Amino acid sequence: MLDAMFSAQVGDDVFGEDPSIHKLEAYSADLFGKEAALFCPSGTMTNQIAIKIHTEALDDMICDHNSHVYRYETGGYGFNSGISVSLIQGSHGKITASQIEEVIHEDYDWLPKSKLVVLENSCNKGGGSYYTLDEIRPIYQLCQERKLILHLDGARLFNVLVETNESTQDVGALFDSISICLSKGLGAPVGSLLIGSARDIKRARRFRKVLGGGMRQAGYLAAAGLYALRNNIDRLKIDNDRAKEIAGIISDLPWVKSISPVKTNILIFQLHEGRKASEFVNKLKALGINSSPFGPDKVRFVFHLDISNDMITDLIKTLKTLRF
Ligand SMILES: *Cc1c(COP(=O)(O)O)cnc(C)c1O
């Protein structure tokens, strides 16, 4: 990846003149069978721009109550787009067509206008759970019938596709826009892509600029992203398998009360009564293992390409002997 970065050709992307960014945008648009793509500094920005291009003030967005666009983007849907949100209590982050149907508003002056549905795949807060395309199709159908726009927050989409063997082309056919992250499991240093129609992406470019996301010789970063898309997707299966392996190992350890079903590269477990996640995470950190508190008594492990076999061996040994 570093070699690809060092040998990248660059130009000024604010003027649309960076060949490496053009290459990355064209590659990712093609991957999903879409017309265009936009390279942005973060997944928060690609999601926020998606919301911006698909809505106007007084519109309403429908999503799961634990979704990233609602919880972890600083309330940007209100700040950037002036819209409201209808939250659904999904199951492990997943919502259904009938749940969406229940919260679609009638066309009254006093109700914000239902405009946009956002799905997250995989679902971060859902413990890495995922939708199959067969589960998404009824949602797509409903959106077609009720004239709703469908956006995918696919920050970790490729962790799903290596499990289901579904194609990016088939994903692309069901969504109006897709956000993918290069800097999570794919291991690039920076960047996300917003993928969609040529018209939408043209408008998205303006909003990227006003958010301060117009970058100049960023082709070095795009080259890393392109390398990641070409080389680091298949190996995500290793991360998913490791999450399952570690879940199996901790399941009968004394400090573990329960484990969320492990579907991809995220492992979330609950500690027994009286044990605090923040203390647990600090204790592991002192032993050289990074994890995140995910609520007062829940801990999240995320598996990624910078973890070696030796580290996994060490992790297993540490967890098995841990007193907590
Ligand atoms: C990480 C992530 C994002 C984007 O986050 P950035 O840190 O802004 O790149 C969006 N959605 C989900 C589900 C994520 O996990």
The ligand as an ORCA input file, in Angstrom:
! r2SCAN-3c Opt
* xyz 0 1
  C     -16.930      4.265     11.097
  C     -18.310      4.314     10.568
  C     -18.752      5.391      9.775
  C     -17.863      6.548      9.368
  O     -17.050      7.033     10.330
  P     -15.813      8.012     10.114
  O     -15.054      7.803     11.356
  O     -16.386      9.371      9.974
  O     -15.068      7.603      8.874
  C     -20.045      5.363      9.316
  N     -20.875      4.348      9.600
  C     -20.491      3.303     10.344
  C     -21.440      2.187     10.587
  C     -19.206      3.253     10.871
  O     -18.833      2.206     11.607
*
